[in-house]
Amino acid sequence: MGVLDGIKILELARVPPAELPGMMFADMGADVLKIETPSETQEDPDWQRRSAFVYVNRN
């Protein structure tokens, strides 16, 4: 049970620093729905950047 239980947040961030508030809101109990831009190819050239931010998407 967190401070923000029952609050719903829609995250449309496209740059890594903007993903941190969504992570913090989720840590405090909010339901965060994150919409990401789909990759253009099967082999995603940004896989290293994305894997670095798996921590941010933990909730």
PDBQT receptor file of N, H, CA, C and O in Angstrom, charges set to zero:
ATOM      1  N   MET A   1       0.854  -1.171   0.000  1.00  0.00    +0.000 N 
ATOM      2  CA  MET A   1       0.000   0.000   0.000  1.00  0.00    +0.000 C 
ATOM      3  C   MET A   1       0.902   1.236   0.000  1.00  0.00    +0.000 C 
ATOM      4  O   MET A   1       1.783   1.374   0.848  1.00  0.00    +0.000 OA
ATOM      5  N   GLY A   2       0.673   2.118  -0.947  1.00  0.00    +0.000 N 
ATOM      6  H   GLY A   2      -0.044   2.006  -1.636  1.00  0.00    +0.000 HD
ATOM      7  CA  GLY A   2       1.482   3.312  -1.058  1.00  0.00    +0.000 C 
ATOM      8  C   GLY A   2       0.654   4.576  -0.982  1.00  0.00    +0.000 C 
ATOM      9  O   GLY A   2      -0.574   4.540  -0.918  1.00  0.00    +0.000 OA
ATOM     10  N   VAL A   3       1.347   5.672  -0.990  1.00  0.00    +0.000 N 
ATOM     11  H   VAL A   3       2.345   5.701  -1.042  1.00  0.00    +0.000 HD
ATOM     12  CA  VAL A   3       0.713   6.985  -0.888  1.00  0.00    +0.000 C 
ATOM     13  C   VAL A   3      -0.210   7.255  -2.079  1.00  0.00    +0.000 C 
ATOM     14  O   VAL A   3      -1.246   7.903  -1.929  1.00  0.00    +0.000 OA
ATOM     15  N   LEU A   4       0.161   6.765  -3.249  1.00  0.00    +0.000 N 
ATOM     16  H   LEU A   4       1.002   6.239  -3.371  1.00  0.00    +0.000 HD
ATOM     17  CA  LEU A   4      -0.592   7.063  -4.468  1.00  0.00    +0.000 C 
ATOM     18  C   LEU A   4      -1.494   5.913  -4.919  1.00  0.00    +0.000 C 
ATOM     19  O   LEU A   4      -1.843   5.838  -6.097  1.00  0.00    +0.000 OA
ATOM     20  N   ASP A   5      -1.875   5.023  -4.012  1.00  0.00    +0.000 N 
ATOM     21  H   ASP A   5      -1.592   5.084  -3.055  1.00  0.00    +0.000 HD
ATOM     22  CA  ASP A   5      -2.771   3.925  -4.381  1.00  0.00    +0.000 C 
ATOM     23  C   ASP A   5      -4.057   4.470  -4.995  1.00  0.00    +0.000 C 
ATOM     24  O   ASP A   5      -4.663   5.403  -4.468  1.00  0.00    +0.000 OA
ATOM     25  N   GLY A   6      -4.468   3.871  -6.126  1.00  0.00    +0.000 N 
ATOM     26  H   GLY A   6      -3.975   3.113  -6.554  1.00  0.00    +0.000 HD
ATOM     27  CA  GLY A   6      -5.691   4.293  -6.787  1.00  0.00    +0.000 C 
ATOM     28  C   GLY A   6      -5.489   5.379  -7.838  1.00  0.00    +0.000 C 
ATOM     29  O   GLY A   6      -6.415   5.687  -8.588  1.00  0.00    +0.000 OA
ATOM     30  N   ILE A   7      -4.295   5.964  -7.904  1.00  0.00    +0.000 N 
ATOM     31  H   ILE A   7      -3.543   5.714  -7.294  1.00  0.00    +0.000 HD
ATOM     32  CA  ILE A   7      -3.996   6.992  -8.900  1.00  0.00    +0.000 C 
ATOM     33  C   ILE A   7      -3.486   6.310 -10.169  1.00  0.00    +0.000 C 
ATOM     34  O   ILE A   7      -2.645   5.414 -10.098  1.00  0.00    +0.000 OA
ATOM     35  N   LYS A   8      -3.988   6.728 -11.321  1.00  0.00    +0.000 N 
ATOM     36  H   LYS A   8      -4.671   7.456 -11.379  1.00  0.00    +0.000 HD
ATOM     37  CA  LYS A   8      -3.537   6.180 -12.600  1.00  0.00    +0.000 C 
ATOM     38  C   LYS A   8      -2.761   7.254 -13.351  1.00  0.00    +0.000 C 
ATOM     39  O   LYS A   8      -3.187   8.406 -13.417  1.00  0.00    +0.000 OA
ATOM     40  N   ILE A   9      -1.614   6.867 -13.919  1.00  0.00    +0.000 N 
ATOM     41  H   ILE A   9      -1.268   5.930 -13.865  1.00  0.00    +0.000 HD
ATOM     42  CA  ILE A   9      -0.740   7.806 -14.619  1.00  0.00    +0.000 C 
ATOM     43  C   ILE A   9      -0.438   7.246 -16.000  1.00  0.00    +0.000 C 
ATOM     44  O   ILE A   9      -0.138   6.061 -16.144  1.00  0.00    +0.000 OA
ATOM     45  N   LEU A  10      -0.516   8.098 -17.013  1.00  0.00    +0.000 N 
ATOM     46  H   LEU A  10      -0.760   9.061 -16.896  1.00  0.00    +0.000 HD
ATOM     47  CA  LEU A  10      -0.164   7.740 -18.371  1.00  0.00    +0.000 C 
ATOM     48  C   LEU A  10       1.171   8.387 -18.691  1.00  0.00    +0.000 C 
ATOM     49  O   LEU A  10       1.294   9.612 -18.662  1.00  0.00    +0.000 OA
ATOM     50  N   GLU A  11       2.179   7.567 -18.997  1.00  0.00    +0.000 N 
ATOM     51  H   GLU A  11       2.079   6.572 -19.020  1.00  0.00    +0.000 HD
ATOM     52  CA  GLU A  11       3.515   8.078 -19.298  1.00  0.00    +0.000 C 
ATOM     53  C   GLU A  11       3.776   7.964 -20.792  1.00  0.00    +0.000 C 
ATOM     54  O   GLU A  11       3.691   6.877 -21.364  1.00  0.00    +0.000 OA
ATOM     55  N   LEU A  12       4.092   9.084 -21.415  1.00  0.00    +0.000 N 
ATOM     56  H   LEU A  12       4.162   9.966 -20.951  1.00  0.00    +0.000 HD
ATOM     57  CA  LEU A  12       4.372   9.139 -22.852  1.00  0.00    +0.000 C 
ATOM     58  C   LEU A  12       5.790   9.610 -23.123  1.00  0.00    +0.000 C 
ATOM     59  O   LEU A  12       6.058  10.165 -24.189  1.00  0.00    +0.000 OA
ATOM     60  N   ALA A  13       6.689   9.406 -22.200  1.00  0.00    +0.000 N 
ATOM     61  H   ALA A  13       6.472   8.955 -21.335  1.00  0.00    +0.000 HD
ATOM     62  CA  ALA A  13       8.065   9.893 -22.322  1.00  0.00    +0.000 C 
ATOM     63  C   ALA A  13       8.805   9.199 -23.454  1.00  0.00    +0.000 C 
ATOM     64  O   ALA A  13       8.599   8.013 -23.713  1.00  0.00    +0.000 OA
ATOM     65  N   ARG A  14       9.669   9.954 -24.125  1.00  0.00    +0.000 N 
ATOM     66  H   ARG A  14       9.836  10.917 -23.914  1.00  0.00    +0.000 HD
ATOM     67  CA  ARG A  14      10.478   9.398 -25.208  1.00  0.00    +0.000 C 
ATOM     68  C   ARG A  14      11.958   9.507 -24.930  1.00  0.00    +0.000 C 
ATOM     69  O   ARG A  14      12.763   8.959 -25.684  1.00  0.00    +0.000 OA
ATOM     70  N   VAL A  15      12.341  10.192 -23.878  1.00  0.00    +0.000 N 
ATOM     71  H   VAL A  15      11.688  10.637 -23.266  1.00  0.00    +0.000 HD
ATOM     72  CA  VAL A  15      13.756  10.339 -23.542  1.00  0.00    +0.000 C 
ATOM     73  C   VAL A  15      13.992   9.750 -22.152  1.00  0.00    +0.000 C 
ATOM     74  O   VAL A  15      13.126   9.859 -21.284  1.00  0.00    +0.000 OA
ATOM     75  N   PRO A  16      15.145   9.130 -21.928  1.00  0.00    +0.000 N 
ATOM     76  CA  PRO A  16      15.404   8.426 -20.673  1.00  0.00    +0.000 C 
ATOM     77  C   PRO A  16      15.199   9.236 -19.390  1.00  0.00    +0.000 C 
ATOM     78  O   PRO A  16      14.605   8.696 -18.456  1.00  0.00    +0.000 OA
ATOM     79  N   PRO A  17      15.641  10.480 -19.275  1.00  0.00    +0.000 N 
ATOM     80  CA  PRO A  17      15.430  11.179 -18.001  1.00  0.00    +0.000 C 
ATOM     81  C   PRO A  17      13.954  11.374 -17.656  1.00  0.00    +0.000 C 
ATOM     82  O   PRO A  17      13.602  11.484 -16.481  1.00  0.00    +0.000 OA
ATOM     83  N   ALA A  18      13.104  11.416 -18.656  1.00  0.00    +0.000 N 
ATOM     84  H   ALA A  18      13.390  11.327 -19.610  1.00  0.00    +0.000 HD
ATOM     85  CA  ALA A  18      11.678  11.625 -18.414  1.00  0.00    +0.000 C 
ATOM     86  C   ALA A  18      10.999  10.358 -17.897  1.00  0.00    +0.000 C 
ATOM     87  O   ALA A  18       9.847  10.417 -17.467  1.00  0.00    +0.000 OA
ATOM     88  N   GLU A  19      11.682   9.221 -17.927  1.00  0.00    +0.000 N 
ATOM     89  H   GLU A  19      12.617   9.173 -18.276  1.00  0.00    +0.000 HD
ATOM     90  CA  GLU A  19      11.105   7.972 -17.442  1.00  0.00    +0.000 C 
ATOM     91  C   GLU A  19      11.187   7.860 -15.927  1.00  0.00    +0.000 C 
ATOM     92  O   GLU A  19      10.450   7.070 -15.336  1.00  0.00    +0.000 OA
ATOM     93  N   LEU A  20      12.041   8.609 -15.295  1.00  0.00    +0.000 N 
ATOM     94  H   LEU A  20      12.640   9.250 -15.775  1.00  0.00    +0.000 HD
ATOM     95  CA  LEU A  20      12.237   8.510 -13.850  1.00  0.00    +0.000 C 
ATOM     96  C   LEU A  20      11.003   8.899 -13.030  1.00  0.00    +0.000 C 
ATOM     97  O   LEU A  20      10.708   8.210 -12.053  1.00  0.00    +0.000 OA
ATOM     98  N   PRO A  21      10.272   9.954 -13.368  1.00  0.00    +0.000 N 
ATOM     99  CA  PRO A  21       9.080  10.268 -12.569  1.00  0.00    +0.000 C 
ATOM    100  C   PRO A  21       8.049   9.135 -12.581  1.00  0.00    +0.000 C 
ATOM    101  O   PRO A  21       7.425   8.865 -11.556  1.00  0.00    +0.000 OA
ATOM    102  N   GLY A  22       7.865   8.481 -13.707  1.00  0.00    +0.000 N 
ATOM    103  H   GLY A  22       8.372   8.701 -14.540  1.00  0.00    +0.000 HD
ATOM    104  CA  GLY A  22       6.937   7.356 -13.768  1.00  0.00    +0.000 C 
ATOM    105  C   GLY A  22       7.366   6.237 -12.837  1.00  0.00    +0.000 C 
ATOM    106  O   GLY A  22       6.534   5.616 -12.176  1.00  0.00    +0.000 OA
ATOM    107  N   MET A  23       8.677   5.981 -12.786  1.00  0.00    +0.000 N 
ATOM    108  H   MET A  23       9.353   6.486 -13.322  1.00  0.00    +0.000 HD
ATOM    109  CA  MET A  23       9.201   4.964 -11.883  1.00  0.00    +0.000 C 
ATOM    110  C   MET A  23       8.926   5.350 -10.426  1.00  0.00    +0.000 C 
ATOM    111  O   MET A  23       8.535   4.509  -9.617  1.00  0.00    +0.000 OA
ATOM    112  N   MET A  24       9.133   6.621 -10.105  1.00  0.00    +0.000 N 
ATOM    113  H   MET A  24       9.450   7.304 -10.762  1.00  0.00    +0.000 HD
ATOM    114  CA  MET A  24       8.914   7.076  -8.733  1.00  0.00    +0.000 C 
ATOM    115  C   MET A  24       7.431   7.006  -8.349  1.00  0.00    +0.000 C 
ATOM    116  O   MET A  24       7.091   6.610  -7.234  1.00  0.00    +0.000 OA
ATOM    117  N   PHE A  25       6.551   7.396  -9.287  1.00  0.00    +0.000 N 
ATOM    118  H   PHE A  25       6.827   7.718 -10.192  1.00  0.00    +0.000 HD
ATOM    119  CA  PHE A  25       5.118   7.300  -9.018  1.00  0.00    +0.000 C 
ATOM    120  C   PHE A  25       4.715   5.848  -8.770  1.00  0.00    +0.000 C 
ATOM    121  O   PHE A  25       3.934   5.563  -7.862  1.00  0.00    +0.000 OA
ATOM    122  N   ALA A  26       5.250   4.932  -9.580  1.00  0.00    +0.000 N 
ATOM    123  H   ALA A  26       5.884   5.164 -10.318  1.00  0.00    +0.000 HD
ATOM    124  CA  ALA A  26       4.942   3.512  -9.400  1.00  0.00    +0.000 C 
ATOM    125  C   ALA A  26       5.472   3.007  -8.064  1.00  0.00    +0.000 C 
ATOM    126  O   ALA A  26       4.812   2.212  -7.395  1.00  0.00    +0.000 OA
ATOM    127  N   ASP A  27       6.649   3.459  -7.675  1.00  0.00    +0.000 N 
ATOM    128  H   ASP A  27       7.185   4.105  -8.218  1.00  0.00    +0.000 HD
ATOM    129  CA  ASP A  27       7.205   3.064  -6.377  1.00  0.00    +0.000 C 
ATOM    130  C   ASP A  27       6.311   3.514  -5.228  1.00  0.00    +0.000 C 
ATOM    131  O   ASP A  27       6.277   2.873  -4.178  1.00  0.00    +0.000 OA
ATOM    132  N   MET A  28       5.589   4.612  -5.423  1.00  0.00    +0.000 N 
ATOM    133  H   MET A  28       5.617   5.133  -6.276  1.00  0.00    +0.000 HD
ATOM    134  CA  MET A  28       4.711   5.131  -4.382  1.00  0.00    +0.000 C 
ATOM    135  C   MET A  28       3.299   4.551  -4.467  1.00  0.00    +0.000 C 
ATOM    136  O   MET A  28       2.421   4.948  -3.703  1.00  0.00    +0.000 OA
ATOM    137  N   GLY A  29       3.075   3.610  -5.395  1.00  0.00    +0.000 N 
ATOM    138  H   GLY A  29       3.789   3.287  -6.016  1.00  0.00    +0.000 HD
ATOM    139  CA  GLY A  29       1.803   2.908  -5.442  1.00  0.00    +0.000 C 
ATOM    140  C   GLY A  29       0.887   3.244  -6.591  1.00  0.00    +0.000 C 
ATOM    141  O   GLY A  29      -0.171   2.629  -6.721  1.00  0.00    +0.000 OA
ATOM    142  N   ALA A  30       1.250   4.201  -7.434  1.00  0.00    +0.000 N 
ATOM    143  H   ALA A  30       2.110   4.701  -7.328  1.00  0.00    +0.000 HD
ATOM    144  CA  ALA A  30       0.385   4.564  -8.562  1.00  0.00    +0.000 C 
ATOM    145  C   ALA A  30       0.426   3.478  -9.641  1.00  0.00    +0.000 C 
ATOM    146  O   ALA A  30       1.409   2.747  -9.760  1.00  0.00    +0.000 OA
ATOM    147  N   ASP A  31      -0.646   3.381 -10.420  1.00  0.00    +0.000 N 
ATOM    148  H   ASP A  31      -1.445   3.975 -10.323  1.00  0.00    +0.000 HD
ATOM    149  CA  ASP A  31      -0.684   2.499 -11.583  1.00  0.00    +0.000 C 
ATOM    150  C   ASP A  31      -0.199   3.309 -12.772  1.00  0.00    +0.000 C 
ATOM    151  O   ASP A  31      -0.871   4.248 -13.198  1.00  0.00    +0.000 OA
ATOM    152  N   VAL A  32       0.964   2.953 -13.312  1.00  0.00    +0.000 N 
ATOM    153  H   VAL A  32       1.510   2.190 -12.965  1.00  0.00    +0.000 HD
ATOM    154  CA  VAL A  32       1.567   3.699 -14.413  1.00  0.00    +0.000 C 
ATOM    155  C   VAL A  32       1.444   2.883 -15.692  1.00  0.00    +0.000 C 
ATOM    156  O   VAL A  32       1.904   1.744 -15.761  1.00  0.00    +0.000 OA
ATOM    157  N   LEU A  33       0.820   3.476 -16.700  1.00  0.00    +0.000 N 
ATOM    158  H   LEU A  33       0.446   4.401 -16.644  1.00  0.00    +0.000 HD
ATOM    159  CA  LEU A  33       0.733   2.872 -18.023  1.00  0.00    +0.000 C 
ATOM    160  C   LEU A  33       1.714   3.607 -18.916  1.00  0.00    +0.000 C 
ATOM    161  O   LEU A  33       1.563   4.802 -19.169  1.00  0.00    +0.000 OA
ATOM    162  N   LYS A  34       2.727   2.883 -19.393  1.00  0.00    +0.000 N 
ATOM    163  H   LYS A  34       2.849   1.912 -19.187  1.00  0.00    +0.000 HD
ATOM    164  CA  LYS A  34       3.772   3.498 -20.207  1.00  0.00    +0.000 C 
ATOM    165  C   LYS A  34       3.561   3.117 -21.665  1.00  0.00    +0.000 C 
ATOM    166  O   LYS A  34       3.476   1.936 -22.003  1.00  0.00    +0.000 OA
ATOM    167  N   ILE A  35       3.477   4.123 -22.522  1.00  0.00    +0.000 N 
ATOM    168  H   ILE A  35       3.546   5.082 -22.247  1.00  0.00    +0.000 HD
ATOM    169  CA  ILE A  35       3.333   3.919 -23.956  1.00  0.00    +0.000 C 
ATOM    170  C   ILE A  35       4.694   4.188 -24.593  1.00  0.00    +0.000 C 
ATOM    171  O   ILE A  35       5.245   5.281 -24.459  1.00  0.00    +0.000 OA
ATOM    172  N   GLU A  36       5.234   3.181 -25.289  1.00  0.00    +0.000 N 
ATOM    173  H   GLU A  36       4.787   2.293 -25.398  1.00  0.00    +0.000 HD
ATOM    174  CA  GLU A  36       6.537   3.327 -25.928  1.00  0.00    +0.000 C 
ATOM    175  C   GLU A  36       6.384   3.309 -27.440  1.00  0.00    +0.000 C 
ATOM    176  O   GLU A  36       5.449   2.709 -27.970  1.00  0.00    +0.000 OA
ATOM    177  N   THR A  37       7.294   3.959 -28.120  1.00  0.00    +0.000 N 
ATOM    178  H   THR A  37       8.053   4.446 -27.689  1.00  0.00    +0.000 HD
ATOM    179  CA  THR A  37       7.336   3.948 -29.578  1.00  0.00    +0.000 C 
ATOM    180  C   THR A  37       7.837   2.586 -30.033  1.00  0.00    +0.000 C 
ATOM    181  O   THR A  37       8.887   2.142 -29.570  1.00  0.00    +0.000 OA
ATOM    182  N   PRO A  38       7.119   1.905 -30.929  1.00  0.00    +0.000 N 
ATOM    183  CA  PRO A  38       7.585   0.590 -31.386  1.00  0.00    +0.000 C 
ATOM    184  C   PRO A  38       8.860   0.719 -32.223  1.00  0.00    +0.000 C 
ATOM    185  O   PRO A  38       9.068   1.720 -32.908  1.00  0.00    +0.000 OA
ATOM    186  N   SER A  39       9.699  -0.301 -32.155  1.00  0.00    +0.000 N 
ATOM    187  H   SER A  39       9.530  -1.114 -31.598  1.00  0.00    +0.000 HD
ATOM    188  CA  SER A  39      10.921  -0.285 -32.961  1.00  0.00    +0.000 C 
ATOM    189  C   SER A  39      10.552  -0.452 -34.425  1.00  0.00    +0.000 C 
ATOM    190  O   SER A  39       9.546  -1.081 -34.754  1.00  0.00    +0.000 OA
ATOM    191  N   GLU A  40      11.369   0.113 -35.299  1.00  0.00    +0.000 N 
ATOM    192  H   GLU A  40      12.186   0.624 -35.032  1.00  0.00    +0.000 HD
ATOM    193  CA  GLU A  40      11.065   0.086 -36.728  1.00  0.00    +0.000 C 
ATOM    194  C   GLU A  40      11.469  -1.232 -37.374  1.00  0.00    +0.000 C 
ATOM    195  O   GLU A  40      10.914  -1.617 -38.403  1.00  0.00    +0.000 OA
ATOM    196  N   THR A  41      12.429  -1.920 -36.779  1.00  0.00    +0.000 N 
ATOM    197  H   THR A  41      12.880  -1.607 -35.943  1.00  0.00    +0.000 HD
ATOM    198  CA  THR A  41      12.901  -3.193 -37.325  1.00  0.00    +0.000 C 
ATOM    199  C   THR A  41      12.935  -4.236 -36.219  1.00  0.00    +0.000 C 
ATOM    200  O   THR A  41      12.797  -3.917 -35.038  1.00  0.00    +0.000 OA
ATOM    201  N   GLN A  42      13.120  -5.486 -36.624  1.00  0.00    +0.000 N 
ATOM    202  H   GLN A  42      13.232  -5.744 -37.584  1.00  0.00    +0.000 HD
ATOM    203  CA  GLN A  42      13.255  -6.552 -35.641  1.00  0.00    +0.000 C 
ATOM    204  C   GLN A  42      14.557  -6.393 -34.859  1.00  0.00    +0.000 C 
ATOM    205  O   GLN A  42      14.579  -6.600 -33.645  1.00  0.00    +0.000 OA
ATOM    206  N   GLU A  43      15.632  -6.029 -35.539  1.00  0.00    +0.000 N 
ATOM    207  H   GLU A  43      15.614  -5.860 -36.525  1.00  0.00    +0.000 HD
ATOM    208  CA  GLU A  43      16.917  -5.779 -34.894  1.00  0.00    +0.000 C 
ATOM    209  C   GLU A  43      16.952  -4.330 -34.451  1.00  0.00    +0.000 C 
ATOM    210  O   GLU A  43      17.221  -3.437 -35.254  1.00  0.00    +0.000 OA
ATOM    211  N   ASP A  44      16.688  -4.099 -33.208  1.00  0.00    +0.000 N 
ATOM    212  H   ASP A  44      16.470  -4.824 -32.556  1.00  0.00    +0.000 HD
ATOM    213  CA  ASP A  44      16.605  -2.738 -32.671  1.00  0.00    +0.000 C 
ATOM    214  C   ASP A  44      18.003  -2.198 -32.389  1.00  0.00    +0.000 C 
ATOM    215  O   ASP A  44      18.699  -2.743 -31.532  1.00  0.00    +0.000 OA
ATOM    216  N   PRO A  45      18.438  -1.140 -33.085  1.00  0.00    +0.000 N 
ATOM    217  CA  PRO A  45      19.774  -0.601 -32.856  1.00  0.00    +0.000 C 
ATOM    218  C   PRO A  45      19.922   0.049 -31.480  1.00  0.00    +0.000 C 
ATOM    219  O   PRO A  45      21.039   0.267 -31.013  1.00  0.00    +0.000 OA
ATOM    220  N   ASP A  46      18.815   0.352 -30.841  1.00  0.00    +0.000 N 
ATOM    221  H   ASP A  46      17.907   0.175 -31.221  1.00  0.00    +0.000 HD
ATOM    222  CA  ASP A  46      18.874   0.984 -29.519  1.00  0.00    +0.000 C 
ATOM    223  C   ASP A  46      18.760  -0.026 -28.388  1.00  0.00    +0.000 C 
ATOM    224  O   ASP A  46      18.429   0.357 -27.265  1.00  0.00    +0.000 OA
ATOM    225  N   TRP A  47      19.022  -1.298 -28.645  1.00  0.00    +0.000 N 
ATOM    226  H   TRP A  47      19.291  -1.608 -29.557  1.00  0.00    +0.000 HD
ATOM    227  CA  TRP A  47      18.823  -2.313 -27.614  1.00  0.00    +0.000 C 
ATOM    228  C   TRP A  47      19.699  -2.069 -26.400  1.00  0.00    +0.000 C 
ATOM    229  O   TRP A  47      19.294  -2.371 -25.277  1.00  0.00    +0.000 OA
ATOM    230  N   GLN A  48      20.895  -1.526 -26.604  1.00  0.00    +0.000 N 
ATOM    231  H   GLN A  48      21.224  -1.280 -27.516  1.00  0.00    +0.000 HD
ATOM    232  CA  GLN A  48      21.764  -1.263 -25.450  1.00  0.00    +0.000 C 
ATOM    233  C   GLN A  48      21.185  -0.151 -24.581  1.00  0.00    +0.000 C 
ATOM    234  O   GLN A  48      21.201  -0.248 -23.354  1.00  0.00    +0.000 OA
ATOM    235  N   ARG A  49      20.678   0.897 -25.208  1.00  0.00    +0.000 N 
ATOM    236  H   ARG A  49      20.665   0.976 -26.205  1.00  0.00    +0.000 HD
ATOM    237  CA  ARG A  49      20.066   1.973 -24.435  1.00  0.00    +0.000 C 
ATOM    238  C   ARG A  49      18.834   1.463 -23.709  1.00  0.00    +0.000 C 
ATOM    239  O   ARG A  49      18.626   1.774 -22.536  1.00  0.00    +0.000 OA
ATOM    240  N   ARG A  50      18.021   0.686 -24.401  1.00  0.00    +0.000 N 
ATOM    241  H   ARG A  50      18.190   0.434 -25.353  1.00  0.00    +0.000 HD
ATOM    242  CA  ARG A  50      16.799   0.164 -23.788  1.00  0.00    +0.000 C 
ATOM    243  C   ARG A  50      17.121  -0.777 -22.634  1.00  0.00    +0.000 C 
ATOM    244  O   ARG A  50      16.456  -0.734 -21.599  1.00  0.00    +0.000 OA
ATOM    245  N   SER A  51      18.124  -1.621 -22.797  1.00  0.00    +0.000 N 
ATOM    246  H   SER A  51      18.663  -1.656 -23.639  1.00  0.00    +0.000 HD
ATOM    247  CA  SER A  51      18.465  -2.545 -21.717  1.00  0.00    +0.000 C 
ATOM    248  C   SER A  51      19.000  -1.791 -20.503  1.00  0.00    +0.000 C 
ATOM    249  O   SER A  51      18.857  -2.257 -19.373  1.00  0.00    +0.000 OA
ATOM    250  N   ALA A  52      19.608  -0.642 -20.725  1.00  0.00    +0.000 N 
ATOM    251  H   ALA A  52      19.724  -0.263 -21.643  1.00  0.00    +0.000 HD
ATOM    252  CA  ALA A  52      20.108   0.149 -19.611  1.00  0.00    +0.000 C 
ATOM    253  C   ALA A  52      18.958   0.720 -18.780  1.00  0.00    +0.000 C 
ATOM    254  O   ALA A  52      19.152   1.045 -17.608  1.00  0.00    +0.000 OA
ATOM    255  N   PHE A  53      17.781   0.845 -19.358  1.00  0.00    +0.000 N 
ATOM    256  H   PHE A  53      17.624   0.581 -20.310  1.00  0.00    +0.000 HD
ATOM    257  CA  PHE A  53      16.650   1.439 -18.652  1.00  0.00    +0.000 C 
ATOM    258  C   PHE A  53      15.609   0.410 -18.222  1.00  0.00    +0.000 C 
ATOM    259  O   PHE A  53      14.484   0.773 -17.881  1.00  0.00    +0.000 OA
ATOM    260  N   VAL A  54      15.975  -0.865 -18.235  1.00  0.00    +0.000 N 
ATOM    261  H   VAL A  54      16.890  -1.160 -18.512  1.00  0.00    +0.000 HD
ATOM    262  CA  VAL A  54      15.075  -1.902 -17.727  1.00  0.00    +0.000 C 
ATOM    263  C   VAL A  54      14.808  -1.647 -16.246  1.00  0.00    +0.000 C 
ATOM    264  O   VAL A  54      13.713  -1.912 -15.752  1.00  0.00    +0.000 OA
ATOM    265  N   TYR A  55      15.787  -1.144 -15.561  1.00  0.00    +0.000 N 
ATOM    266  H   TYR A  55      16.677  -0.929 -15.963  1.00  0.00    +0.000 HD
ATOM    267  CA  TYR A  55      15.624  -0.822 -14.143  1.00  0.00    +0.000 C 
ATOM    268  C   TYR A  55      14.499   0.182 -13.936  1.00  0.00    +0.000 C 
ATOM    269  O   TYR A  55      13.725   0.067 -12.985  1.00  0.00    +0.000 OA
ATOM    270  N   VAL A  56      14.408   1.159 -14.818  1.00  0.00    +0.000 N 
ATOM    271  H   VAL A  56      15.036   1.253 -15.590  1.00  0.00    +0.000 HD
ATOM    272  CA  VAL A  56      13.385   2.194 -14.700  1.00  0.00    +0.000 C 
ATOM    273  C   VAL A  56      11.993   1.598 -14.911  1.00  0.00    +0.000 C 
ATOM    274  O   VAL A  56      11.023   2.086 -14.331  1.00  0.00    +0.000 OA
ATOM    275  N   ASN A  57      11.883   0.569 -15.717  1.00  0.00    +0.000 N 
ATOM    276  H   ASN A  57      12.671   0.172 -16.187  1.00  0.00    +0.000 HD
ATOM    277  CA  ASN A  57      10.594  -0.036 -16.053  1.00  0.00    +0.000 C 
ATOM    278  C   ASN A  57      10.227  -1.185 -15.109  1.00  0.00    +0.000 C 
ATOM    279  O   ASN A  57       9.430  -2.046 -15.482  1.00  0.00    +0.000 OA
ATOM    280  N   ARG A  58      10.771  -1.218 -13.936  1.00  0.00    +0.000 N 
ATOM    281  H   ARG A  58      11.418  -0.519 -13.633  1.00  0.00    +0.000 HD
ATOM    282  CA  ARG A  58      10.586  -2.363 -13.053  1.00  0.00    +0.000 C 
ATOM    283  C   ARG A  58       9.169  -2.480 -12.498  1.00  0.00    +0.000 C 
ATOM    284  O   ARG A  58       8.785  -3.566 -12.066  1.00  0.00    +0.000 OA
ATOM    285  N   ASN A  59       8.393  -1.429 -12.491  1.00  0.00    +0.000 N 
ATOM    286  H   ASN A  59       8.705  -0.547 -12.842  1.00  0.00    +0.000 HD
ATOM    287  CA  ASN A  59       7.034  -1.514 -11.958  1.00  0.00    +0.000 C 
ATOM    288  C   ASN A  59       6.031  -1.582 -13.082  1.00  0.00    +0.000 C 
ATOM    289  O   ASN A  59       4.828  -1.657 -12.832  1.00  0.00    +0.000 OA
TER     290      ASN A  59
